[in-house]
Amino acid sequence: MHEAISQTVLTHYLLTGAILFTLGIVGFVVRRNLIVMFLCTEMMFQGIIVTLVAFSRYHMNFDGQTFVIFVLTIAAAEAALALGLVVLLFRRRHTLDAEAWSIMKG
């Protein structure tokens, strides 16, 4: 028999998700290294995932957990594309500083 999580436990999960998301945003805005920026994006995804699973479990509706599978798939595809892009950019300019790519020629 499954029981829904209590509201106190839900609050802890939501706080954890919010902290992960906030740290991801702060890291993305503050850091200039492309790899760190992409890792911060992944941290934001994880914060969203924790929140979705917590609400899904609290309401005993598993649609949120199903949606998490799609979010994880998108995060994996984004990580693969980001890694390829970072390798390409590093080969062109020999730096991973985002400022070196702020002005792009058309």
mmCIF file of the C-alpha atoms, coordinates in Angstrom:
data_MODEL
# 
_entry.id   MODEL 
# 
loop_
_atom_site.group_PDB 
_atom_site.id 
_atom_site.type_symbol 
_atom_site.label_atom_id 
_atom_site.label_alt_id 
_atom_site.label_comp_id 
_atom_site.label_asym_id 
_atom_site.label_entity_id 
_atom_site.label_seq_id 
_atom_site.pdbx_PDB_ins_code 
_atom_site.Cartn_x 
_atom_site.Cartn_y 
_atom_site.Cartn_z 
_atom_site.occupancy 
_atom_site.B_iso_or_equiv 
_atom_site.pdbx_formal_charge 
_atom_site.auth_seq_id 
_atom_site.auth_comp_id 
_atom_site.auth_asym_id 
_atom_site.auth_atom_id 
_atom_site.pdbx_PDB_model_num 
ATOM 1   C CA . MET A 1 1   ? 0.000  0.000  0.000   1.00 0.00 ? 1   MET A CA 1 
ATOM 2   C CA . HIS A 1 2   ? 1.443  3.353  -1.061  1.00 0.00 ? 2   HIS A CA 1 
ATOM 3   C CA . GLU A 1 3   ? 0.906  6.444  0.984   1.00 0.00 ? 3   GLU A CA 1 
ATOM 4   C CA . ALA A 1 4   ? 1.232  9.971  -0.299  1.00 0.00 ? 4   ALA A CA 1 
ATOM 5   C CA . ILE A 1 5   ? 4.137  11.921 1.126   1.00 0.00 ? 5   ILE A CA 1 
ATOM 6   C CA . SER A 1 6   ? 3.295  14.389 3.859   1.00 0.00 ? 6   SER A CA 1 
ATOM 7   C CA . GLN A 1 7   ? 3.218  18.114 3.285   1.00 0.00 ? 7   GLN A CA 1 
ATOM 8   C CA . THR A 1 8   ? 6.388  18.616 5.366   1.00 0.00 ? 8   THR A CA 1 
ATOM 9   C CA . VAL A 1 9   ? 8.316  16.158 3.233   1.00 0.00 ? 9   VAL A CA 1 
ATOM 10  C CA . LEU A 1 10  ? 6.894  17.791 0.103   1.00 0.00 ? 10  LEU A CA 1 
ATOM 11  C CA . THR A 1 11  ? 8.211  21.126 1.340   1.00 0.00 ? 11  THR A CA 1 
ATOM 12  C CA . HIS A 1 12  ? 11.682 19.648 1.735   1.00 0.00 ? 12  HIS A CA 1 
ATOM 13  C CA . TYR A 1 13  ? 11.644 18.253 -1.804  1.00 0.00 ? 13  TYR A CA 1 
ATOM 14  C CA . LEU A 1 14  ? 10.394 21.548 -3.215  1.00 0.00 ? 14  LEU A CA 1 
ATOM 15  C CA . LEU A 1 15  ? 13.086 23.432 -1.322  1.00 0.00 ? 15  LEU A CA 1 
ATOM 16  C CA . THR A 1 16  ? 15.731 21.054 -2.673  1.00 0.00 ? 16  THR A CA 1 
ATOM 17  C CA . GLY A 1 17  ? 14.441 21.517 -6.219  1.00 0.00 ? 17  GLY A CA 1 
ATOM 18  C CA . ALA A 1 18  ? 14.385 25.294 -5.809  1.00 0.00 ? 18  ALA A CA 1 
ATOM 19  C CA . ILE A 1 19  ? 17.944 25.316 -4.453  1.00 0.00 ? 19  ILE A CA 1 
ATOM 20  C CA . LEU A 1 20  ? 19.183 23.204 -7.362  1.00 0.00 ? 20  LEU A CA 1 
ATOM 21  C CA . PHE A 1 21  ? 17.419 25.424 -9.878  1.00 0.00 ? 21  PHE A CA 1 
ATOM 22  C CA . THR A 1 22  ? 18.699 28.625 -8.236  1.00 0.00 ? 22  THR A CA 1 
ATOM 23  C CA . LEU A 1 23  ? 22.277 27.364 -8.078  1.00 0.00 ? 23  LEU A CA 1 
ATOM 24  C CA . GLY A 1 24  ? 22.015 26.420 -11.736 1.00 0.00 ? 24  GLY A CA 1 
ATOM 25  C CA . ILE A 1 25  ? 20.807 29.879 -12.725 1.00 0.00 ? 25  ILE A CA 1 
ATOM 26  C CA . VAL A 1 26  ? 23.466 31.628 -10.642 1.00 0.00 ? 26  VAL A CA 1 
ATOM 27  C CA . GLY A 1 27  ? 26.193 29.388 -12.043 1.00 0.00 ? 27  GLY A CA 1 
ATOM 28  C CA . PHE A 1 28  ? 24.984 29.930 -15.608 1.00 0.00 ? 28  PHE A CA 1 
ATOM 29  C CA . VAL A 1 29  ? 24.938 33.702 -15.265 1.00 0.00 ? 29  VAL A CA 1 
ATOM 30  C CA . VAL A 1 30  ? 28.147 34.117 -13.267 1.00 0.00 ? 30  VAL A CA 1 
ATOM 31  C CA . ARG A 1 31  ? 30.488 31.617 -14.919 1.00 0.00 ? 31  ARG A CA 1 
ATOM 32  C CA . ARG A 1 32  ? 32.008 32.177 -18.357 1.00 0.00 ? 32  ARG A CA 1 
ATOM 33  C CA . ASN A 1 33  ? 33.327 28.678 -19.059 1.00 0.00 ? 33  ASN A CA 1 
ATOM 34  C CA . LEU A 1 34  ? 31.107 26.919 -21.613 1.00 0.00 ? 34  LEU A CA 1 
ATOM 35  C CA . ILE A 1 35  ? 31.346 23.510 -19.941 1.00 0.00 ? 35  ILE A CA 1 
ATOM 36  C CA . VAL A 1 36  ? 30.374 24.945 -16.552 1.00 0.00 ? 36  VAL A CA 1 
ATOM 37  C CA . MET A 1 37  ? 27.471 26.796 -18.183 1.00 0.00 ? 37  MET A CA 1 
ATOM 38  C CA . PHE A 1 38  ? 26.151 23.571 -19.697 1.00 0.00 ? 38  PHE A CA 1 
ATOM 39  C CA . LEU A 1 39  ? 26.571 21.748 -16.379 1.00 0.00 ? 39  LEU A CA 1 
ATOM 40  C CA . CYS A 1 40  ? 24.567 24.497 -14.692 1.00 0.00 ? 40  CYS A CA 1 
ATOM 41  C CA . THR A 1 41  ? 21.847 23.977 -17.290 1.00 0.00 ? 41  THR A CA 1 
ATOM 42  C CA . GLU A 1 42  ? 21.773 20.307 -16.340 1.00 0.00 ? 42  GLU A CA 1 
ATOM 43  C CA . MET A 1 43  ? 21.520 21.300 -12.670 1.00 0.00 ? 43  MET A CA 1 
ATOM 44  C CA . MET A 1 44  ? 18.462 23.416 -13.505 1.00 0.00 ? 44  MET A CA 1 
ATOM 45  C CA . PHE A 1 45  ? 16.912 20.387 -15.227 1.00 0.00 ? 45  PHE A CA 1 
ATOM 46  C CA . GLN A 1 46  ? 17.546 18.291 -12.115 1.00 0.00 ? 46  GLN A CA 1 
ATOM 47  C CA . GLY A 1 47  ? 15.841 20.886 -9.917  1.00 0.00 ? 47  GLY A CA 1 
ATOM 48  C CA . ILE A 1 48  ? 12.790 20.743 -12.160 1.00 0.00 ? 48  ILE A CA 1 
ATOM 49  C CA . ILE A 1 49  ? 12.835 16.942 -12.096 1.00 0.00 ? 49  ILE A CA 1 
ATOM 50  C CA . VAL A 1 50  ? 12.915 16.812 -8.279  1.00 0.00 ? 50  VAL A CA 1 
ATOM 51  C CA . THR A 1 51  ? 9.944  19.186 -8.166  1.00 0.00 ? 51  THR A CA 1 
ATOM 52  C CA . LEU A 1 52  ? 7.948  17.198 -10.724 1.00 0.00 ? 52  LEU A CA 1 
ATOM 53  C CA . VAL A 1 53  ? 8.506  13.901 -8.926  1.00 0.00 ? 53  VAL A CA 1 
ATOM 54  C CA . ALA A 1 54  ? 7.634  15.427 -5.541  1.00 0.00 ? 54  ALA A CA 1 
ATOM 55  C CA . PHE A 1 55  ? 4.338  16.880 -6.800  1.00 0.00 ? 55  PHE A CA 1 
ATOM 56  C CA . SER A 1 56  ? 3.562  13.673 -8.660  1.00 0.00 ? 56  SER A CA 1 
ATOM 57  C CA . ARG A 1 57  ? 4.065  11.592 -5.544  1.00 0.00 ? 57  ARG A CA 1 
ATOM 58  C CA . TYR A 1 58  ? 2.212  14.043 -3.315  1.00 0.00 ? 58  TYR A CA 1 
ATOM 59  C CA . HIS A 1 59  ? -0.897 13.978 -5.515  1.00 0.00 ? 59  HIS A CA 1 
ATOM 60  C CA . MET A 1 60  ? -0.522 10.243 -6.288  1.00 0.00 ? 60  MET A CA 1 
ATOM 61  C CA . ASN A 1 61  ? -0.714 11.064 -9.985  1.00 0.00 ? 61  ASN A CA 1 
ATOM 62  C CA . PHE A 1 62  ? 2.102  9.557  -11.995 1.00 0.00 ? 62  PHE A CA 1 
ATOM 63  C CA . ASP A 1 63  ? 1.826  11.910 -14.962 1.00 0.00 ? 63  ASP A CA 1 
ATOM 64  C CA . GLY A 1 64  ? 4.634  14.021 -13.486 1.00 0.00 ? 64  GLY A CA 1 
ATOM 65  C CA . GLN A 1 65  ? 6.945  11.026 -13.286 1.00 0.00 ? 65  GLN A CA 1 
ATOM 66  C CA . THR A 1 66  ? 6.124  10.178 -16.896 1.00 0.00 ? 66  THR A CA 1 
ATOM 67  C CA . PHE A 1 67  ? 6.958  13.741 -17.884 1.00 0.00 ? 67  PHE A CA 1 
ATOM 68  C CA . VAL A 1 68  ? 10.309 13.378 -16.064 1.00 0.00 ? 68  VAL A CA 1 
ATOM 69  C CA . ILE A 1 69  ? 11.311 10.681 -18.561 1.00 0.00 ? 69  ILE A CA 1 
ATOM 70  C CA . PHE A 1 70  ? 10.812 13.181 -21.384 1.00 0.00 ? 70  PHE A CA 1 
ATOM 71  C CA . VAL A 1 71  ? 12.759 15.875 -19.524 1.00 0.00 ? 71  VAL A CA 1 
ATOM 72  C CA . LEU A 1 72  ? 15.643 13.430 -18.956 1.00 0.00 ? 72  LEU A CA 1 
ATOM 73  C CA . THR A 1 73  ? 15.610 12.539 -22.658 1.00 0.00 ? 73  THR A CA 1 
ATOM 74  C CA . ILE A 1 74  ? 15.786 16.199 -23.622 1.00 0.00 ? 74  ILE A CA 1 
ATOM 75  C CA . ALA A 1 75  ? 18.574 16.792 -21.086 1.00 0.00 ? 75  ALA A CA 1 
ATOM 76  C CA . ALA A 1 76  ? 20.578 13.881 -22.512 1.00 0.00 ? 76  ALA A CA 1 
ATOM 77  C CA . ALA A 1 77  ? 20.139 15.153 -26.070 1.00 0.00 ? 77  ALA A CA 1 
ATOM 78  C CA . GLU A 1 78  ? 21.096 18.662 -24.961 1.00 0.00 ? 78  GLU A CA 1 
ATOM 79  C CA . ALA A 1 79  ? 24.215 17.338 -23.227 1.00 0.00 ? 79  ALA A CA 1 
ATOM 80  C CA . ALA A 1 80  ? 25.282 15.421 -26.327 1.00 0.00 ? 80  ALA A CA 1 
ATOM 81  C CA . LEU A 1 81  ? 24.783 18.451 -28.572 1.00 0.00 ? 81  LEU A CA 1 
ATOM 82  C CA . ALA A 1 82  ? 26.492 20.742 -26.071 1.00 0.00 ? 82  ALA A CA 1 
ATOM 83  C CA . LEU A 1 83  ? 29.525 18.480 -25.833 1.00 0.00 ? 83  LEU A CA 1 
ATOM 84  C CA . GLY A 1 84  ? 29.855 18.400 -29.617 1.00 0.00 ? 84  GLY A CA 1 
ATOM 85  C CA . LEU A 1 85  ? 29.469 22.171 -29.782 1.00 0.00 ? 85  LEU A CA 1 
ATOM 86  C CA . VAL A 1 86  ? 32.042 22.759 -27.039 1.00 0.00 ? 86  VAL A CA 1 
ATOM 87  C CA . VAL A 1 87  ? 34.565 20.522 -28.813 1.00 0.00 ? 87  VAL A CA 1 
ATOM 88  C CA . LEU A 1 88  ? 33.959 22.373 -32.092 1.00 0.00 ? 88  LEU A CA 1 
ATOM 89  C CA . LEU A 1 89  ? 34.288 25.792 -30.467 1.00 0.00 ? 89  LEU A CA 1 
ATOM 90  C CA . PHE A 1 90  ? 37.447 24.790 -28.606 1.00 0.00 ? 90  PHE A CA 1 
ATOM 91  C CA . ARG A 1 91  ? 39.069 23.585 -31.835 1.00 0.00 ? 91  ARG A CA 1 
ATOM 92  C CA . ARG A 1 92  ? 38.310 26.904 -33.552 1.00 0.00 ? 92  ARG A CA 1 
ATOM 93  C CA . ARG A 1 93  ? 39.436 29.397 -30.888 1.00 0.00 ? 93  ARG A CA 1 
ATOM 94  C CA . HIS A 1 94  ? 41.396 27.251 -28.377 1.00 0.00 ? 94  HIS A CA 1 
ATOM 95  C CA . THR A 1 95  ? 39.398 28.660 -25.471 1.00 0.00 ? 95  THR A CA 1 
ATOM 96  C CA . LEU A 1 96  ? 36.188 27.791 -23.644 1.00 0.00 ? 96  LEU A CA 1 
ATOM 97  C CA . ASP A 1 97  ? 35.514 31.358 -22.525 1.00 0.00 ? 97  ASP A CA 1 
ATOM 98  C CA . ALA A 1 98  ? 32.021 32.458 -23.545 1.00 0.00 ? 98  ALA A CA 1 
ATOM 99  C CA . GLU A 1 99  ? 33.225 36.042 -24.106 1.00 0.00 ? 99  GLU A CA 1 
ATOM 100 C CA . ALA A 1 100 ? 35.339 34.833 -27.046 1.00 0.00 ? 100 ALA A CA 1 
ATOM 101 C CA . TRP A 1 101 ? 32.113 33.765 -28.753 1.00 0.00 ? 101 TRP A CA 1 
ATOM 102 C CA . SER A 1 102 ? 29.943 36.761 -27.879 1.00 0.00 ? 102 SER A CA 1 
ATOM 103 C CA . ILE A 1 103 ? 30.633 38.429 -31.228 1.00 0.00 ? 103 ILE A CA 1 
ATOM 104 C CA . MET A 1 104 ? 29.998 36.043 -34.089 1.00 0.00 ? 104 MET A CA 1 
ATOM 105 C CA . LYS A 1 105 ? 30.616 36.876 -37.713 1.00 0.00 ? 105 LYS A CA 1 
ATOM 106 C CA . GLY A 1 106 ? 27.781 36.230 -40.134 1.00 0.00 ? 106 GLY A CA 1 
# 
